[in-house]
Amino acid sequence: MSNDLLRFEDEYLARYYSKKQVNIVRGGYMQYVWDSNNNKYLDMHTGFGVAFLGHRNPRIINAIKDQLDKIITVH
């Protein structure tokens, strides 16, 4: 984790939990992410839909692709 990011977290984010020096470098698949040492972690962060959708969930990806073939937005 970069020092800038650690300083940002210390200054602006609430301290609800202790930090571990883990550098997540590989995007997740379903509920997992990997660090720079190729250790696998269960992603228990609840933000941005990952808690109930997972990372790169094949069903979600296919639904998005299907929708992109139809229409993206209507105003």
C-alpha positions in Angstrom: 0.0 0.0 0.0 1.4 3.4 -0.9 2.4 5.8 1.8 0.1 8.5 0.2 -2.9 6.1 0.5 -2.0 5.3 4.1 -1.8 9.0 5.0 -5.1 9.6 3.3 -6.8 6.8 5.2 -5.3 8.1 8.5 -6.5 11.6 7.9 -10.0 11.1 6.3 -11.4 7.7 7.1 -13.0 6.5 10.3 -11.0 4.1 12.3 -13.4 1.2 12.8 -10.9 -1.6 12.4 -7.2 -2.1 12.7 -5.2 -2.0 9.4 -3.2 -4.8 8.0 -0.4 -4.1 5.5 -2.0 -6.0 2.6 -1.5 -4.9 -0.9 -4.4 -6.2 -3.0 -3.2 -6.3 -6.6 -5.3 -8.7 -8.5 -9.0 -8.1 -9.1 -11.3 -10.5 -7.5 -13.3 -13.3 -8.7 -16.7 -13.8 -7.0 -15.9 -13.2 -3.3 -12.1 -13.4 -3.4 -9.2 -11.0 -4.0 -5.4 -11.7 -4.1 -2.4 -9.8 -2.7 1.1 -9.1 -4.1 2.2 -12.5 -2.6 -0.6 -14.3 -4.4 -2.4 -14.9 -1.0 -6.1 -15.4 -1.5 -8.5 -13.4 0.7 -12.2 -13.5 1.3 -13.4 -9.9 0.5 -15.8 -9.0 3.3 -16.0 -5.3 2.4 -19.7 -4.4 1.9 -19.2 -1.6 -0.6 -20.3 -1.2 -4.1 -22.4 -4.4 -4.3 -19.5 -6.8 -3.9 -21.1 -8.2 -0.7 -24.1 -9.7 -2.5 -22.9 -9.7 -6.2 -19.3 -10.8 -5.9 -16.4 -9.7 -8.1 -16.8 -10.5 -11.8 -19.8 -12.7 -11.2 -20.4 -14.4 -14.6 -24.2 -13.9 -14.4 -23.8 -10.2 -13.7 -21.3 -9.8 -16.5 -23.5 -11.6 -19.0 -26.5 -9.5 -18.0 -24.6 -6.3 -18.4 -23.3 -7.4 -21.8 -26.8 -8.3 -22.9 -28.1 -4.9 -21.8 -25.2 -3.1 -23.7 -26.3 -4.8 -26.9 -29.8 -3.4 -26.4 -29.6 0.1 -25.0 -27.5 1.9 -22.4 -29.6 4.8 -21.3 -32.8 6.6 -22.1 -33.5 10.2 -21.3 
